[in-house]
Each structure stands twice: as structure tokens, then as C-alpha cells.
Amino acid sequence: MNQSQQSRQSVLDQIQLACERVQRDPASVQLLAVSKTHPSQSLREMYQAGQRSFGENYLQEALTKIDELQDLEIEWHFIGHVQRNKTKHLAEKFDWVHGVDRLIIAERLSSQRMDSRKPLNICIQVNIDGQDSKDGCQPDEVAELVKQISQLPNIRLRGLMVIPAPENSVAFADAKTLFEQVKSLHARPQDWDTLSMGMSGDLDAAIAAGSTMVRVGTALFGARDYHH
Ligand SMILES: *Cc1c(COP(=O)(O)O)cnc(C)c1O
């Protein structure tokens, strides 16, 4: 096995073990490969190792990779902060956007998504543990956002995304509770199937709490170098 195959296999093994511990089906947890800062060639190798979904945080960097990797059947996820003036690129180039925290962003994504393409999958980002960072809506705003966003055309509202502070597994449980609470408000509740939480350092705790999609960078690609 090459390096990409090995690290992917070891993350998949970790997911499987975490699922067995809490009697969940390993197929109920998807692995999203977070590839920010890594070159297209690393994504290509991870693709050849079997990985299909990749998450990127920075729009320009992502657009370059999407272009360079056009020959692959990659499912592209945007997991960074969504700026209002960047929604057009997101609507045109991505399959998923995880960081939606305001209605206006979802409305723009919906109107900018081409009718000819499948609806854009989105998650509402919630600031579940009251961090100072301004990303994510407040937990008490989620109900209203679910009602409104789930009615937009060209959007498939899939669930919630959270990035709690390290070691805060209570936040994962809170996210799961909120996720279940608002489901009935969705215009198409069967679409509400994704709880995006857990990264390299806390994926076991996230899976124990009910995560359906872990976003893993470092454990797959190694440490990131922001200074090249
Ligand atoms: C960078 C990033 C990740 C991956 O983090 P690792 O600790 O490298 O696994 C996951 N989610 C988001 C939103 C990120 O920005």
C-alpha cells in the first residue's frame, strides 16, 4: 500500500472501531477528506486510493484544484466561511456547502445554482458552544432557518455543521439534540440526514454522539504547511 492508501485505511479503521463501540453501522458515517493547503497531486493520489469527497476552505485555492482535477469524479464540499460576494462560485462549482449561517446566503446560493444541475446540498453551521468566532448562527436561530431554507428551490438542506472547541464533547451531544429537534420543521424531512462534525482529533467522540460525516485533514494528508 502507498502512503495515501495507508492513511486512508487507518482513518477508515478508526471510524469503524468508533462505530462498533457505540453499535452504529460504519456505513452511516461518511469520510470527507479535507484537503486545504495540499496540492492537487495529493488529492489525485487520495482519489486513486478510493476517496471521492473532498472538502476545501479557501475559494481561490479550491477553484484551481477543481480545474486541475476535472478528469476525476470528485464530490466537492466547501467547508470554509461563506462570504456573501463568493456565493456564485460556490453555487456553480461545488456539490455541498457546509458553512451557511444566514438566510441571505442560502437564497443567493439557490438563485445562483443552475437549474440544469442537481440541487446544491447545504448544511447550516451552528455556533453550538458559544465561541467568540463570528462563524455559525446561534442555536436558537436554527429552527427558523430550517423552515425557510428547506423551501428554497435548487437547494437540498441536509443538516447541521459544527466546529466545537477542542475537547468539548458535550457540544457534540448538543448538536445531535438540536439536529433531532428541528427535523420536523423541514419542508422535506427525508432530506435532513447529515450531521457534519468531528475532525482528526475528535472523530471518535463525534461519532459516539451521532456524527454522520467526519471532516478529516491532518490524519489523511499529514500536517498542513501554510507558508509556501
Ligand atoms: C481544516 C478543517 C478540518 C480538518 O481538520 P483536521 O484537524 O486537519 O482533521 C475540518 N473541518 C473544518 C471546518 C476545517 O476547517
The ligand as an SDF file (V2000), in Angstrom:
LIG
                    3D

 15 15  0  0  0  0  0  0  0  0999 V2000
   -9.2940   22.2100    8.4680 C   0  0  0  0  0  0  0  0  0  0  0  0
  -10.6710   21.7460    8.8340 C   0  0  0  0  0  0  0  0  0  0  0  0
  -10.9380   20.4090    9.1520 C   0  0  0  0  0  0  0  0  0  0  0  0
   -9.8700   19.3260    9.2350 C   0  0  0  0  0  0  0  0  0  0  0  0
   -9.1390   19.4350   10.4030 O   0  0  0  0  0  0  0  0  0  0  0  0
   -8.0400   18.3340   10.8030 P   0  0  0  0  0  0  0  0  0  0  0  0
   -7.8040   18.5990   12.2420 O   0  0  0  0  0  0  0  0  0  0  0  0
   -6.8380   18.5840    9.9700 O   0  0  0  0  0  0  0  0  0  0  0  0
   -8.6270   16.9950   10.5520 O   0  0  0  0  0  0  0  0  0  0  0  0
  -12.2570   20.0510    9.4000 C   0  0  0  0  0  0  0  0  0  0  0  0
  -13.2620   20.9530    9.3490 N   0  0  0  0  0  0  0  0  0  0  0  0
  -13.0380   22.2440    9.0690 C   0  0  0  0  0  0  0  0  0  0  0  0
  -14.1770   23.1930    9.0310 C   0  0  0  0  0  0  0  0  0  0  0  0
  -11.7360   22.6870    8.8040 C   0  0  0  0  0  0  0  0  0  0  0  0
  -11.5290   23.9810    8.5470 O   0  0  0  0  0  0  0  0  0  0  0  0
  1  2  1  0
  2  3  1  0
  2 14  2  0
  3  4  1  0
  3 10  2  0
  4  5  1  0
  5  6  1  0
  6  7  2  0
  6  8  1  0
  6  9  1  0
 10 11  1  0
 11 12  2  0
 12 13  1  0
 12 14  1  0
 14 15  1  0
M  END
$$$$
